[in-house]
Amino acid sequence: MQLRIFTEPQQGASYDDLLAVAQATERLGFDAFFRSDHYLAMGGEGLPGPTDAWTSLAGLARETSRIKLGTLVSSVTYRVPGILAIQVAQVDQMSGGRAELGLGTGWFKAEHEAYGIPFPEKRFGMLEEQLEIVTGLWSTPPGEKYSFSGENYTLVDSPALPKPVQSRVPVIVGGNGPSRTPKLAARFATEYNQAFPEFDTIAPQFGRVRAACESLERDPASLIYSAALVVAAGTDEAEFTRRAGAIGREPGELREHGLAGTASEVIDRIGWLKQQGVERLYLQVLDLHDLDHLEFIASEIAPHVAG
């Protein structure tokens, strides 16, 4: 099981806070540092205010050396696809080939209203076209032009530059929809992610994605299957309860929906998730100032599950 650290900076984090977590992520041996892509806190004031996802990842690209860096997930409403392709390619260059792009339809209407971002009612077509355009721009051979005409976007004779360092930047398609999302993942993604799923839905949803791959004559094993779940763990019940309280969650609810409890409880849950087909876990860390939490996971949980 591959373990990645996943943060929610819109809830209240400066760039320096993100840097501290990212450098701890690297030092402690985790595979990647990911962040959400949001501009408004979901409850609370979110001080000191939001950080732009790809701006902050560009900074982290220069201040880390090994870990992968990406979004889970960027919304198609924030950036037109040509600019997004440039931004991700640049972060890939700045990091020496460590960028990954998670892309989704977006859902948080209030943040769009707060910052004047258009929020069309229908966005799935935007996602499909953005996936096609971004991957098309990156894969266009140097010296050739890329054009696209769709319902939402039109590109004419783009030089399709700059190119990322990686021959193919990993693209993550996320969502728990039963039909359209699996088809998009099968067409465009290198990884399919379920975000905060109910445990009993994980295996059936992966089955739908595998079936979508087979319908396109794609080997289902060529896709990475992942999940994002909140994590709160401690050496004993008291420490776990303290960490649950620090993020405003009830211990029982966390055990029901996340990776929670003592080290042995979390290890057992991760083992069960592996049996459901999860190959990679994004550990949603909500208290970004509790670096001891990362230390605990790295020393007491990761050695028993990571590989």
C-alpha positions in Angstrom: 0.0 0.0 0.0 1.4 3.4 -1.0 0.8 6.2 1.5 0.4 9.9 0.5 -0.2 12.9 2.6 -3.3 15.0 1.6 -4.0 18.5 3.0 -6.8 21.0 3.0 -5.1 24.4 3.1 -8.3 26.4 2.6 -9.2 25.5 6.2 -6.4 27.7 7.4 -2.8 27.4 6.3 0.0 29.7 5.0 2.5 28.7 2.5 5.0 28.2 5.3 2.6 25.8 7.0 2.4 23.8 3.7 6.2 23.8 3.4 6.7 22.4 6.9 4.2 19.5 6.1 5.7 18.9 2.7 9.2 18.7 4.0 8.1 16.4 6.8 6.3 14.3 4.2 9.5 13.9 2.3 11.8 13.3 5.4 9.5 10.7 6.8 9.3 8.6 3.6 5.8 9.2 2.4 5.3 9.0 -1.4 3.7 12.3 -2.1 2.3 15.6 -0.8 -1.1 16.6 -2.3 -3.4 19.4 -1.5 -7.0 20.3 -2.2 -7.7 23.1 -4.7 -10.2 25.4 -3.0 -10.5 29.1 -2.3 -12.9 29.2 0.7 -13.0 27.5 4.1 -15.7 25.1 4.8 -16.6 26.3 8.2 -14.6 28.8 10.1 -12.6 31.8 8.8 -9.8 29.9 7.2 -7.1 32.4 8.3 -4.8 33.6 7.0 -6.8 32.9 3.8 -6.5 30.6 0.8 -3.4 29.8 -1.1 -3.6 29.0 -4.8 -2.9 25.3 -5.4 -0.5 25.5 -8.4 1.3 28.6 -7.1 2.0 26.9 -3.8 3.0 23.6 -5.6 5.4 25.5 -7.7 7.1 26.8 -4.6 7.2 23.4 -3.0 8.7 22.0 -6.3 11.8 24.0 -5.5 12.0 23.2 -1.8 11.6 19.4 -2.0 13.5 16.8 -4.0 11.7 13.5 -4.0 8.0 13.5 -3.3 5.3 13.7 -5.9 3.3 16.9 -5.8 -0.3 17.3 -7.0 -3.9 18.3 -6.5 -6.9 16.2 -5.3 -8.6 17.7 -7.2 -8.4 20.9 -9.3 -11.8 22.2 -10.5 -12.4 22.7 -14.2 -14.1 26.0 -13.3 -10.9 27.7 -12.1 -8.7 27.6 -15.1 -9.1 27.3 -18.8 -7.4 24.1 -20.0 -4.6 25.7 -22.0 -3.4 27.7 -19.0 -3.8 24.6 -16.7 -1.6 22.6 -19.1 1.0 25.3 -18.9 0.9 25.6 -15.1 1.2 21.8 -14.5 4.0 21.4 -17.1 5.9 24.3 -15.5 5.5 22.7 -12.0 6.7 19.4 -13.6 9.8 21.2 -14.9 10.4 23.0 -11.6 10.2 19.7 -9.7 12.3 17.6 -12.1 9.3 15.5 -13.2 7.2 15.1 -10.0 3.9 16.8 -10.8 0.5 15.0 -10.9 -2.8 16.4 -11.9 -6.1 15.6 -10.3 -9.0 17.1 -12.1 -12.8 17.2 -11.3 -16.0 19.1 -12.0 -15.9 21.2 -8.8 -18.8 21.4 -6.4 -18.4 24.2 -3.9 -20.7 26.9 -5.3 -20.1 29.3 -2.4 -16.4 29.8 -3.2 -17.3 30.6 -6.8 -19.7 33.3 -5.6 -17.1 34.6 -3.1 -14.4 35.2 -5.7 -16.5 35.8 -8.8 -15.8 32.5 -10.5 -18.5 31.3 -12.9 -20.2 28.2 -11.8 -22.2 26.6 -14.7 -24.9 24.2 -13.8 -23.5 21.6 -16.2 -19.8 20.9 -15.8 -19.2 17.3 -16.7 -18.8 18.2 -20.4 -16.2 20.8 -19.3 -14.3 18.1 -17.5 -14.3 15.7 -20.4 -13.0 18.4 -22.8 -10.4 19.6 -20.3 -9.0 16.1 -19.9 -8.9 15.7 -23.7 -7.2 19.1 -24.2 -4.6 18.9 -21.4 -3.5 15.4 -22.3 -3.6 16.4 -26.0 -1.4 19.4 -25.6 1.2 17.5 -23.6 1.3 14.6 -26.1 1.5 16.7 -29.3 5.0 16.2 -30.7 7.3 19.3 -30.6 7.0 21.3 -33.8 3.4 20.2 -34.4 0.2 22.2 -33.7 -2.7 21.2 -31.6 -6.3 22.2 -32.4 -9.6 21.3 -30.7 -13.2 22.3 -31.2 -15.8 21.5 -28.5 -18.9 22.8 -26.9 -16.9 24.6 -24.2 -13.4 25.2 -25.6 -11.8 25.9 -28.9 -8.0 25.9 -29.5 -6.6 26.8 -32.9 -3.0 25.9 -33.9 -1.6 25.9 -30.4 2.1 25.2 -30.3 1.3 23.0 -27.3 4.2 24.3 -25.2 5.8 24.0 -22.8 6.2 20.3 -22.4 6.4 18.6 -19.0 9.5 16.6 -18.1 7.6 13.4 -17.7 6.6 11.7 -20.9 3.1 11.4 -19.4 2.1 13.5 -16.3 -0.1 11.2 -14.2 -3.7 12.3 -14.4 -6.1 11.4 -11.6 -9.8 11.3 -12.2 -11.9 11.2 -9.0 -15.5 10.8 -8.1 -18.0 8.3 -7.0 -20.4 8.5 -9.8 -21.6 5.1 -11.1 -21.4 5.6 -14.9 -19.8 8.7 -16.4 -16.9 9.0 -14.0 -15.7 5.4 -14.6 -15.8 6.0 -18.4 -13.7 9.2 -18.1 -11.2 7.4 -15.9 -10.9 4.6 -18.4 -10.3 7.0 -21.2 -7.9 9.5 -19.7 -6.6 8.6 -16.3 -3.5 7.0 -15.0 -5.3 6.7 -11.6 -8.9 6.5 -10.4 -9.6 7.9 -6.9 -12.6 7.6 -4.6 -12.8 10.5 -2.2 -14.1 9.7 1.3 -16.3 6.7 0.1 -18.5 4.6 2.3 -16.5 1.5 3.0 -19.0 -0.9 1.5 -19.1 1.0 -1.8 -15.4 0.8 -2.6 -15.1 -2.6 -4.2 -18.3 -2.2 -6.3 -17.1 1.1 -7.7 -13.7 -0.2 -8.6 -15.6 -3.0 -10.4 -17.4 -0.4 -12.5 -14.1 1.3 -13.4 -12.6 -2.0 -14.4 -15.6 -2.8 -16.6 -15.3 0.6 -18.2 -11.7 -0.1 -19.0 -12.6 -3.5 -20.5 -15.3 -1.9 -22.7 -12.5 0.3 -24.2 -10.2 -2.7 -24.5 -7.9 -1.1 -21.9 -6.2 -3.4 -19.4 -7.9 -2.6 -16.0 -4.5 -3.3 -14.3 -3.0 -0.3 -16.2 -5.0 2.0 -13.9 -4.0 2.7 -10.2 -6.9 2.4 -7.8 -6.8 4.8 -4.8 -8.9 6.3 -2.0 -8.7 9.4 0.1 -9.7 9.1 3.8 -9.3 11.2 6.8 -6.7 10.0 9.3 -6.5 10.5 13.1 -4.4 8.0 15.1 -2.6 7.9 18.4 -0.6 5.7 20.7 -3.7 5.1 22.9 -7.3 6.1 23.1 -6.6 9.3 24.9 -4.2 10.5 22.2 -6.5 9.5 19.5 -9.4 11.3 21.2 -7.3 14.4 21.5 -6.5 14.4 17.8 -10.1 13.8 16.9 -11.2 16.7 19.0 -8.5 19.0 17.5 -10.1 18.6 14.1 -13.7 18.8 15.4 -14.6 15.2 14.9 -16.1 12.5 17.1 -14.0 9.4 17.7 -16.9 7.0 16.8 -17.7 8.9 13.6 -14.0 8.9 12.6 -13.8 5.1 13.1 -16.8 4.6 11.0 -15.7 6.7 8.0 -11.9 7.1 8.2 -8.5 5.7 9.3 -8.9 6.2 13.0 -7.9 4.9 16.4 -4.7 3.2 17.6 -2.0 2.1 15.3 -3.3 -1.5 15.2 -6.8 -0.3 14.3 -5.5 1.7 11.4 -3.2 -1.1 10.2 -6.1 -3.5 10.3 -8.3 -1.1 8.3 -5.6 -0.5 5.7 -5.3 -4.2 5.3 -9.0 -4.5 4.7 -8.9 -1.7 2.2 -6.2 -3.5 0.3 -8.5 -6.5 0.1 -11.1 -4.2 -1.5 -8.7 -3.2 -4.2 -7.2 0.0 -2.9 -3.6 0.3 -4.0 -2.8 3.8 -2.8 -4.1 5.8 0.1 -4.3 9.6 0.5 -4.2 10.3 4.2 -6.2 13.5 4.8 -4.3 15.3 7.5 -6.5 18.2 8.8 -4.3 19.5 11.7 -1.3 20.8 9.7 0.5 22.0 12.9 0.6 18.5 14.4 3.7 17.2 12.8 4.0 14.6 15.5 1.0 12.9 14.0 3.0 12.4 10.7 5.9 11.1 12.8 3.6 8.6 14.5 2.1 7.4 11.2 5.5 7.0 9.6 7.0 5.1 12.5 4.1 3.0 13.9 1.8 2.4 10.8 3.7 2.8 7.6 6.2 0.1 8.1 3.4 -2.5 8.5 1.5 -1.5 5.4 3.6 0.4 3.0 5.1 -1.2 0.0 
